[in-house]
Structures are given as C-alpha cells and as structure tokens.
Amino acid sequence: MTVSDPERVSLKEAAARLGVHYMTVYHYVRTGRLAARRGAATWSVAVDDLEALRAGEVPRGVRPPVPRPSRLVDRLVAGDEGGAWRVVEDAMASGRDPAAVYLEILIPALRLIGERWECGELSVAGEHRASVVAARLVGRLGPRFVRRGRHRGAVVLGAVAGERHALPGAILADLLRGRGFEVLDLGVGTPAASFVETARTADRLVAVLIGATSAGYEASVSEAIDLLHRAEISASVLVGGGAVPGADEARRLGADGWSGSTARDALASVERLAREATSGP
Ligand code: B12
C-alpha cells in the first residue's frame, strides 16, 4: 500500500528508511515514540517525525503523558510483569530516562504499596507479589545505568543481617552507577566482616553505605560500623534509609554521617563525599 501524502510514509517504508524491522516501528508507535495516523489504505507516519527519531530526538507533540505511579501499583500488585514493564516503556517513551523511572514512578509506587499495606488495604501476599515484579523491573533496567570508562570512585553498599528490604539498595546502586560510581552492592543480610573485606579491596573508596529500611536491626548496624572503624577503613561510613530518621540517630549508631531517608538524599551525600575526596585535604 502507498501513502498519497508526500509528507508521510507507510510503516513499512518507515522501517526501511530507519533500517529497522517493521515490528520495531510498530513498537515505536505503540509506545508513543512515533505518532501514526490511519488513512484510507494504511497507517502512516510523518517524514519529519522519522527524521527526528533518527536524530535521536523524540518527535515534538507525540510524547505520551508520564504514567502515574498508581498505574504501576496496579500492575505490580496484580503480579503482572508484562503490564508493569509496559508502564516503564511508556515512561521512557515520554522522555523519562531510567533514573527518572526509578525516582518518579517506581519509588513512589513502592511507597504507595507500603501505605496500602499499613492501612490494611493490601495483604502481605499482595505486597510480596508486587515486590517480586518490582525486583524484575530493576533487573531489566539495571544494565542501562552502567557507564563506560574510568569510574568516579567506589561505593560499598549493603544492609545487615535481618534486613529483608533488598529493593532500596538495588535501586540506589543503579542510581549511583548512573552517576559514574563503581558500586559494590552486598545486598541484604550482609555479615559485618563482609563490609570490611569489600571496603578493603575497593578501588578509590568514596563511602560505605549501610541501609536500614526496617526498624529493629540497630545492633547489627552498629556492629558493622564498629568493625569498619576498627579496620581503619578511611572512607566515611554512612547510614540511611527509611528506618534512620535523622543525623542524630545515625551518630547514635556510630556512623560518620547520615545519608538521608530518600534516594535523592543518598545521591547528594555520595556526590558531596566524592567532591571532598577529589579536592584533597
Ligand atoms: C517491598 C516491601 C517489602 C518487601 C521487600 C522485598 C524486597 N526484595 O525488597 C517484603 C514483603 C519482603 C517486606 C517485608 C517487611 N516489611 Co516492608 N516494605 C516494602 C515497601 C512496600 C517497599 C520498600 C521499598 O523498596 N521502597 C522503595 C525504596 C526505594 O524507597 P525508600 O524507602 O525511599 O528507599 C530509599 C531510602 O532508603 C534511601 N536511602 C538513603 N540512604 C540510603 C542508604 C542505603 C545503604 C540504602 C540502601 C538506601 C538509602 O534510598 C532508597 C532508594 O534506593 C515498604 C514501603 C516503603 N515506604 O518503602 C515497606 C516497609 C519498608 N516495610 C515495612 C515492614 C514493617 C515490613 C515487615 C516488618 C512486615 C511486612 N510488611 O511484611 C517485613 C519485614 C522485613 C524485614 N525483616 O526486613 C515498613 C517499615 C517500617 C519501619 N521503618 O520499620 C514499611 C515502611 C511499610 C510501612 N508503611 O509500614 N517489605
């Protein structure tokens, strides 16, 4: 089928001009990266939009709205990985990069899930289903944060024995990688000695971050900090996360500082330490 308007081409012609498979163009249309119009004979796209796409710009006027976190909550709670991934794709098609997907959609969605659980609207089973799908989204987005070339310094990150909230650390690790740091993520349930072993071998260590999302594991957090100090790890040991309400609490736990209670706070804390490390004494 041909398209009569000289300013427009069929999807098949668009695929040929972009040098991609027809299904790729179809995907661009479905996720909003290309606006298609249905004519009498076939679907078509504007030649200008194709050029903008080829130049790496999202064509003007075709960005779909940024999905609301509640849309992701629904897919997560339903245990629907495909639907949840479509929300992520829609967010990226609307111009959001993977960091913004975390900060503006996934983190707010996880917080909404916590609120629903807390007020009895969502069962523990629902929370578990949502967590599994959320972890799979993080797994799919993770490689997109990896930067090539010399890193800006290493960050050791983990949570102590008893803590089961792995998502905050995994998300923060990706966000730091996206900023050019090498992240040695130890995950949850990390023995105190493993923080020391990893910190000792890190290349240009900027900070050790110990996350606490659940209350009740303060003794293990203090034990890990104490061991790091006794091993004379030169970089600052920060604690942060939802269960550490402020700098006073962080100091009571023995930490050198507080990385804040949000991901943005933690990023700012590491950036500050990296600047101090490069500016020298
Ligand atoms: C998913 C989830 C779970 C999952 C975890 C699955 C997984 N693989 O991670 C499961 C179902 C296992 C779980 C279990 C429990 N959970 Co839960 N859970 C959540 C939920 C909904 C999301 C957590 C999350 O990933 N948040 C998203 C992160 C990205 O957001 P964030 O908290 O802002 O994280 C940022 C900060 O931590 C900050 N940050 C700043 N500095 C630093 C430093 C470091 C090192 C790190 C890592 C982060 C950090 O950066 C993070 C971004 O990465 C929260 C709700 C919430 N508000 O978060 C409840 C929540 C954390 N859970 C809670 C509770 C009570 C529990 C349970 C005790 C009971 C239950 N709900 O079943 C158990 C026990 C867990 C345990 N022993 O650790 C409470 C914690 C209250 C408290 N402070 O003690 C919350 C807040 C729910 C609520 N509203 O009451 N949970």
Residues whose N, C-alpha, C, O or C-beta is under 5 A from the ligand:
A	BS01	B12	I107 L110 R111 I113 G114 E115 E118 E127 H128 S131 L157 G158 G162 E163 R164 H165 A166 L167 P168 G169 I171 L172 L209 I210 G211 T213 S214 A215 G240 G241 G242 A243 S259 G260 S261 T262 A263 A266
